[in-house]
Amino acid sequence: MRKIKYKKGRKLQHITLEYTGTHKDHESEMQLFVYNDADVVEYDKFNVLALNTCIDYSKNNWLNIHGLSDINLIKTIGAHFKVDDFLLADILNTTKRTKLQEQQDILFFNIKSLLPSEYSDNISVEQISFILKDGILISFQEKRSDFFTHIRERLRTHSGIVRTKKADYLLYLLLDAVMENFYITIEDEEDKIEELINLTKKGADPIILEKIENHRDNFNFLKRSIVPLRDSLYYLKSIKDDDTNNGIEKETFSFFIRLHQKSLELLEQIDSDMSSLESASNFYFSEQSRKMNEIMKTLTIISAIFIPLTFIVGVYGMNFENMPELRYKYGYHSVMIAMFFLVIALIIYFKKRRWF
């Protein structure tokens, strides 16, 4: 059975700063939003040397990095915001599972963004990491994508409440946008499952079973990606209950609880879809068995018809001297006619018994 992994990458020591993903050809770029309820300032293709002059600690700041191939850039950002090298290693090592971690005044969150591949039944994976510290949200993406385009527009146009909230609410919006990709992926898988179920009803092509197994692997992969996300979001709920949290306002916790509910819904949907896959697999094997039974029934009926004919041929093939039928003028024709009517009688009998 095909085994899906998050990414194929060389295993590294935990503290090693090396990008292990597959998007090494994407140049690292930065974008900065500095905003509050009154205004917003956007810096496109932001230069890391301008961090001291452009970051405004009296406002909310969102620094987004596209591309993780520039290790020196990641190190510079880590040094400026006093981010531990262990967290930077987790950002660059895309083989890590989803997790949430608190470290002094930093809240670290990384998540797998999954989307269906355009030209195959596989799932494309991108790791996205977030650091929340002192009203500054830093997001790290492996490549430029349009996951957060609508959130940028909301910041620019003052749509919704995002500019009236702190950076923790922006973190909620970004996580919610990534989780929407799970719904898109599951919906795409469901459409393909429906096609497979229709194919199983039309025939029992072995390629159908192979596709069923591929989609089962995809759902297992989705489940392995969502379970740690669910656990991380549940941990946020425990932070709220313990009243010990880093960078998250009390009124914002309700939004993260919604994300936890979404993760539960996603897992329930995956379980339901895997049951549908199991039904499709069972239907495939049932159809195979039914066709085999039909073949065996046809062969059995043919054998049952030829058994008495073989008996007759065997009797008259013994060539004993005292067999008067052998010298009968119309013996051959009589036997052939008798055999013909015997076949007709057997067919009528089988038909009445509804054996075919």
C-alpha positions as CSV (number, residue, x, y, z in Angstrom):
1,M,0.0,0.0,0.0
2,R,1.3,3.5,-0.9
3,K,2.4,5.4,2.2
4,I,2.1,9.2,2.1
5,K,4.6,11.4,4.0
6,Y,4.4,15.1,4.6
7,K,7.6,15.8,2.7
8,K,10.6,14.0,1.6
9,G,13.5,15.7,3.4
10,R,16.8,14.9,5.0
11,K,16.6,14.3,8.7
12,L,18.3,17.2,10.6
13,Q,19.5,17.8,14.1
14,H,16.8,19.9,15.9
15,I,19.0,23.0,16.1
16,T,20.2,22.8,12.4
17,L,18.9,25.8,10.4
18,E,18.4,24.4,6.9
19,Y,15.3,24.5,4.7
20,T,14.1,21.0,4.0
21,G,11.1,21.7,1.8
22,T,10.7,21.3,-2.0
23,H,10.2,25.0,-2.9
24,K,13.9,26.0,-2.8
25,D,13.6,27.9,-6.1
26,H,11.2,30.5,-4.6
27,E,13.0,33.6,-3.6
28,S,12.4,35.0,-0.1
29,E,10.2,38.1,-0.1
30,M,8.6,40.1,2.7
31,Q,5.5,42.2,3.1
32,L,4.6,44.3,6.1
33,F,1.2,45.7,7.3
34,V,1.2,48.2,10.1
35,Y,-2.4,49.0,11.1
36,N,-4.9,50.1,13.7
37,D,-8.5,51.2,13.6
38,A,-7.5,54.6,12.1
39,D,-5.2,53.7,9.3
40,V,-3.0,51.0,7.6
41,V,0.4,51.2,6.0
42,E,1.5,48.5,3.6
43,Y,5.1,47.8,2.7
44,D,5.4,45.6,-0.3
45,K,8.8,43.8,-1.0
46,F,9.8,44.9,2.4
47,N,13.6,45.0,3.2
48,V,14.8,43.4,6.5
49,L,17.1,46.4,7.1
50,A,14.0,48.6,7.6
51,L,12.6,46.6,10.5
52,N,13.7,49.2,13.1
53,T,12.2,52.1,11.2
54,C,8.9,50.6,10.0
55,I,7.8,48.4,12.9
56,D,5.4,50.5,15.1
57,Y,4.9,48.9,18.5
58,S,2.0,51.2,19.2
59,K,0.1,49.6,16.4
60,N,-0.5,46.0,15.1
61,N,2.1,44.6,12.8
62,W,1.9,41.7,10.4
63,L,5.1,40.6,8.7
64,N,4.7,38.0,6.1
65,I,7.6,36.1,4.5
66,H,7.2,34.2,1.2
67,G,9.9,31.6,0.6
68,L,12.2,30.1,3.2
69,S,15.3,29.4,1.0
70,D,17.2,32.5,2.4
71,I,18.5,31.2,5.7
72,N,20.4,34.4,6.5
73,L,17.1,36.3,6.2
74,I,15.4,33.9,8.6
75,K,18.3,34.2,11.0
76,T,18.2,38.0,10.8
77,I,14.4,38.1,11.6
78,G,14.9,35.6,14.4
79,A,17.7,37.7,15.9
80,H,15.7,41.0,15.6
81,F,12.7,39.6,17.4
82,K,14.7,37.4,19.8
83,V,13.3,34.1,18.5
84,D,15.0,31.0,19.7
85,D,16.9,28.9,17.1
86,F,14.9,25.9,18.1
87,L,11.7,27.7,16.8
88,L,13.6,28.8,13.6
89,A,14.6,25.2,13.0
90,D,10.9,24.1,13.3
91,I,10.0,26.8,10.8
92,L,12.6,25.6,8.2
93,N,12.1,21.8,8.9
94,T,8.9,21.1,6.9
95,T,8.8,17.4,8.1
96,K,7.6,18.5,11.5
97,R,4.0,17.8,12.5
98,T,1.6,20.6,13.4
99,K,2.2,22.0,16.8
100,L,1.6,24.9,19.1
101,Q,4.3,26.1,21.5
102,E,4.7,28.8,24.2
103,Q,8.1,30.2,24.9
104,Q,8.4,33.1,27.3
105,D,6.6,36.0,25.5
106,I,6.3,34.1,22.2
107,L,3.4,32.0,20.9
108,F,4.5,29.7,18.1
109,F,2.1,27.9,15.8
110,N,2.8,25.9,12.6
111,I,0.3,24.2,10.4
112,K,0.1,22.1,7.2
113,S,-1.9,23.7,4.4
114,L,-3.3,21.0,2.1
115,L,-4.8,21.4,-1.3
116,P,-5.6,19.0,-4.1
117,S,-3.1,18.7,-6.9
118,E,-4.3,20.0,-10.2
119,Y,-3.1,17.2,-12.4
120,S,-3.2,14.1,-10.1
121,D,-5.0,12.5,-7.2
122,N,-2.3,13.5,-4.8
123,I,-2.4,16.3,-2.2
124,S,0.0,19.2,-2.3
125,V,1.4,20.2,1.1
126,E,2.8,23.5,2.4
127,Q,3.9,24.3,5.9
128,I,2.9,27.7,7.3
129,S,4.3,28.9,10.6
130,F,3.3,31.8,12.8
131,I,5.0,33.7,15.6
132,L,3.0,36.1,17.8
133,K,4.9,38.4,20.1
134,D,4.3,41.9,21.5
135,G,1.5,42.8,19.1
136,I,3.5,41.5,16.1
137,L,2.5,38.6,14.0
138,I,5.1,37.0,11.7
139,S,4.0,34.4,9.2
140,F,6.3,32.2,7.2
141,Q,5.1,30.6,3.9
142,E,7.2,28.2,1.8
143,K,6.0,30.0,-1.4
144,R,3.8,32.9,-2.6
145,S,0.2,31.8,-2.6
146,D,-3.3,33.4,-2.4
147,F,-4.4,31.9,0.9
148,F,-4.5,35.3,2.6
149,T,-5.5,37.6,-0.2
150,H,-9.0,38.3,1.2
151,I,-7.5,39.1,4.6
152,R,-5.1,41.7,3.0
153,E,-8.1,43.2,1.3
154,R,-10.0,43.4,4.6
155,L,-7.0,45.3,6.1
156,R,-6.8,47.7,3.2
157,T,-10.5,48.4,3.0
158,H,-11.3,48.3,6.7
159,S,-13.7,45.5,6.1
160,G,-14.9,43.7,9.2
161,I,-13.4,44.0,12.6
162,V,-9.8,42.9,11.9
163,R,-8.4,46.5,12.2
164,T,-10.2,47.1,15.5
165,K,-8.7,43.9,17.0
166,K,-5.2,43.0,18.1
167,A,-2.7,40.8,16.2
168,D,-4.1,37.6,17.9
169,Y,-7.4,38.1,16.0
170,L,-5.4,38.3,12.8
171,L,-3.7,35.0,13.7
172,Y,-7.2,33.5,14.1
173,L,-8.2,34.8,10.6
174,L,-5.0,33.3,9.0
175,L,-5.5,29.9,10.7
176,D,-9.1,29.9,9.6
177,A,-8.0,30.7,6.0
178,V,-5.6,27.7,6.1
179,M,-8.3,25.4,7.6
180,E,-10.6,26.4,4.7
181,N,-8.1,24.6,2.4
182,F,-8.9,21.4,4.3
183,Y,-12.6,21.8,3.3
184,I,-11.6,22.4,-0.3
185,T,-9.4,19.3,-0.3
186,I,-12.1,17.1,1.4
187,E,-14.7,18.3,-1.0
188,D,-12.5,17.5,-4.0
189,E,-11.9,14.0,-2.6
190,E,-15.6,13.5,-2.1
191,D,-16.3,14.4,-5.7
192,K,-13.7,11.8,-6.8
193,I,-15.2,9.2,-4.5
194,E,-18.6,9.8,-6.0
195,E,-17.1,9.1,-9.5
196,L,-15.5,5.9,-8.2
197,I,-18.8,4.7,-6.7
198,N,-20.4,5.3,-10.1
199,L,-17.6,3.4,-11.8
200,T,-17.9,0.4,-9.5
201,K,-21.6,0.2,-10.5
202,K,-20.7,0.1,-14.2
203,G,-17.9,-2.4,-14.0
204,A,-15.1,-4.0,-12.0
205,D,-12.0,-2.6,-13.5
206,P,-9.0,-3.3,-11.3
207,I,-7.8,0.3,-11.7
208,I,-10.9,1.3,-9.6
209,L,-9.6,-0.6,-6.6
210,E,-6.2,1.1,-7.0
211,K,-7.9,4.5,-7.0
212,I,-9.9,3.6,-3.9
213,E,-6.7,2.7,-2.1
214,N,-5.1,6.0,-3.2
215,H,-8.0,8.0,-1.9
216,R,-8.0,6.1,1.3
217,D,-4.3,7.0,1.7
218,N,-5.2,10.7,1.1
219,F,-7.8,10.6,3.8
220,N,-5.4,9.0,6.2
221,F,-3.0,11.8,5.4
222,L,-5.6,14.4,6.0
223,K,-6.4,12.8,9.3
224,R,-2.8,12.8,10.4
225,S,-2.6,16.5,9.5
226,I,-5.7,17.5,11.3
227,V,-5.4,15.5,14.6
228,P,-2.3,17.5,15.8
229,L,-4.1,20.7,14.8
230,R,-7.1,19.7,16.9
231,D,-4.8,18.9,19.8
232,S,-3.0,22.3,19.5
233,L,-6.3,24.2,19.4
234,Y,-7.5,22.2,22.4
235,Y,-4.4,23.3,24.2
236,L,-5.4,26.9,23.5
237,K,-8.7,26.1,25.3
238,S,-6.7,24.9,28.3
239,I,-4.6,28.1,28.3
240,K,-7.9,30.0,28.6
241,D,-9.0,27.9,31.5
242,D,-5.7,28.3,33.3
243,D,-5.7,32.0,32.6
244,T,-2.0,31.8,31.5
245,N,-1.6,32.9,27.9
246,N,0.9,34.7,25.7
247,G,-0.4,37.3,23.4
248,I,-4.0,36.2,23.2
249,E,-6.7,38.5,24.5
250,K,-9.5,36.9,26.6
251,E,-12.2,38.0,24.2
252,T,-10.4,36.4,21.3
253,F,-10.4,32.9,22.8
254,S,-13.9,32.3,21.6
255,F,-12.7,32.5,18.0
256,F,-10.0,29.9,18.5
257,I,-12.6,27.7,20.2
258,R,-14.5,27.9,16.8
259,L,-11.4,26.6,15.1
260,H,-11.3,23.7,17.5
261,Q,-14.9,22.9,16.6
262,K,-14.0,23.1,12.9
263,S,-11.2,20.6,13.4
264,L,-13.7,18.2,15.0
265,E,-16.1,18.7,12.1
266,L,-13.3,18.0,9.6
267,L,-12.4,14.7,11.4
268,E,-16.0,13.6,11.5
269,Q,-16.3,14.3,7.8
270,I,-13.2,12.4,7.1
271,D,-14.5,9.4,9.1
272,S,-17.7,9.5,7.1
273,D,-15.9,9.7,3.8
274,M,-13.7,6.8,4.7
275,S,-16.8,4.8,5.5
276,S,-18.0,5.7,1.9
277,L,-14.7,4.5,0.6
278,E,-15.0,1.3,2.5
279,S,-18.5,0.8,1.0
280,A,-17.2,1.4,-2.5
281,S,-14.4,-1.2,-1.8
282,N,-16.9,-3.7,-0.5
283,F,-19.2,-3.0,-3.5
284,Y,-16.3,-3.6,-5.8
285,F,-15.5,-7.0,-4.3
286,S,-19.2,-7.9,-4.2
287,E,-19.4,-7.1,-7.9
288,Q,-16.4,-9.2,-8.6
289,S,-17.9,-12.1,-6.6
290,R,-21.3,-11.7,-8.4
291,K,-19.6,-11.8,-11.8
292,M,-17.6,-14.9,-10.8
293,N,-20.8,-16.6,-9.6
294,E,-22.5,-15.7,-12.9
295,I,-19.6,-17.3,-14.8
296,M,-19.6,-20.4,-12.7
297,K,-23.4,-20.7,-13.1
298,T,-23.1,-20.4,-16.8
299,L,-20.3,-23.0,-16.9
300,T,-22.3,-25.3,-14.6
301,I,-25.4,-25.1,-16.8
302,I,-23.3,-25.9,-19.9
303,S,-21.8,-28.9,-18.1
304,A,-25.2,-30.1,-16.9
305,I,-26.4,-30.0,-20.5
306,F,-23.5,-31.9,-21.9
307,I,-23.3,-34.6,-19.2
308,P,-26.3,-36.6,-20.5
309,L,-25.1,-36.1,-24.1
310,T,-21.7,-37.4,-23.1
311,F,-23.4,-40.4,-21.4
312,I,-25.3,-41.2,-24.6
313,V,-22.2,-40.8,-26.8
314,G,-20.3,-43.0,-24.3
315,V,-22.9,-45.8,-24.4
316,Y,-23.0,-46.0,-28.1
317,G,-19.3,-45.7,-28.4
318,M,-18.7,-49.1,-26.7
319,N,-19.2,-51.0,-30.0
320,F,-20.4,-54.2,-28.5
321,E,-21.6,-56.8,-31.0
322,N,-25.1,-57.3,-29.5
323,M,-26.2,-53.7,-29.8
324,P,-29.1,-53.7,-32.2
325,E,-29.2,-49.9,-32.5
326,L,-25.9,-50.0,-34.2
327,R,-27.4,-51.8,-37.2
328,Y,-30.6,-49.8,-37.2
329,K,-30.9,-47.9,-40.5
330,Y,-32.0,-44.6,-38.9
331,G,-30.1,-45.1,-35.6
332,Y,-27.8,-42.2,-36.0
333,H,-30.6,-39.8,-37.0
334,S,-32.7,-41.0,-34.1
335,V,-30.0,-40.5,-31.5
336,M,-29.2,-37.0,-32.8
337,I,-32.9,-36.0,-32.7
338,A,-33.1,-37.5,-29.2
339,M,-30.1,-35.6,-28.1
340,F,-31.5,-32.4,-29.6
341,F,-34.8,-32.7,-27.8
342,L,-32.9,-33.6,-24.6
343,V,-31.0,-30.3,-24.8
344,I,-34.2,-28.3,-25.4
345,A,-35.9,-30.1,-22.4
346,L,-33.0,-29.2,-20.1
347,I,-32.9,-25.6,-21.2
348,I,-36.7,-25.3,-20.6
349,Y,-36.3,-26.9,-17.2
350,F,-33.4,-24.6,-16.2
351,K,-35.4,-21.6,-17.5
352,K,-38.4,-22.5,-15.4
353,R,-36.2,-22.9,-12.3
354,R,-34.8,-19.4,-13.1
355,W,-31.3,-20.7,-13.0
356,F,-30.4,-18.3,-15.9
